[in-house]
Amino acid sequence: MDDKDWIFYKWPNWLRWISALPLSIIASVVFTLLASLLINYYGYNADSGMAKTLIQYASIAGFLYIIFTCVPSFKEIITGIFSILISILAAVELVFYFREGIWFNWDCFIIFLVFIGCMYFGIMLFIDHGRIKTIEESNQRLIEKSENEDIGL
């Protein structure tokens, strides 16, 4: 889908930058509520480990999705930064669990999965951004080279 297809494309850039964080927080809450409603609708226990994992990932996915679609530029970098920040918060939460003497329970496992998932996603966004920039630069060099050959330089 092209960037011009999103509703945010028609907004001025300054409004997109200002509204990115509040809208992503609202989206996180909405995705959490939707995941909770779906779990309850299908009759699963909302306190089970898998349900908590699903709700946690839905919340993070909603947050990062709106960040990515709302910011007008540097989408991969901004989303990668927020993903790594979420990963750091998960690591800090794990440290608090470990300080309390809780070494393994389902909540620790969910937080560990969030840590690994967000860290991986953030790093992959940075790698993809670098790869895209490298491809764009090499394409630009090829275009300049072909133009120079056409002129006879």
Residue, then its C-alpha position, 0 to 999 in steps of 0.5 A: m500500500d502506498d504512503k499516500d493511501w493512509i488517512f494521515y497523508k492528508w494531515p500536515n506534517w507538524l500535526r502528524w508529528i504531534s499526534a503520533l504518540p497520543l494516537s499510538i497510545i490510544a491504538s494500544v488501548v484499543f488493540t488491548l481491548l479488542a484482544s481481550l474481547l476476542i479472548n472472552y468472546y471465544g470463552y478462553n480464560a483471560d488470565s491464562g498465559m497465552a491470553k496474556t501473551l496475545i493481549q501484550y503483543a496486540s497492545i505493542a503491535g497497535f502502538l508500533y503500527i500507528i507510530f509507523t503510519c503516523v510519522p511523516s518521515f524516518k518511519e523505520i528509525i522512529t519505529g525502531i527506536f520505540s521498539i527498542l525502548i519497549s524492549i528496554l522497559a521489558a528488561v527493566e521490568l524483568v530486573f524488578y522481578f528478579r530482585e523480588g526473587i521471582w525467577f520464573n513464572w508465566d509473567c516473566f516469560i511473557i516479558f522475556l518474549v516482549f524483550i526478545g521480540c521488540m529488540y529483534f523487530g527494532i534491530m531489523l528495522f534499523i538493518d532494513h533502513g540501512r539496506i534501503k538507503t544503500i540500495e537507493e544510493s547505488n541506484q542513484r549512482l547507476i542513474e548518474k553513471s548512465e546519464n554521464e555515458d549518455i552525455g559522453l563523459 
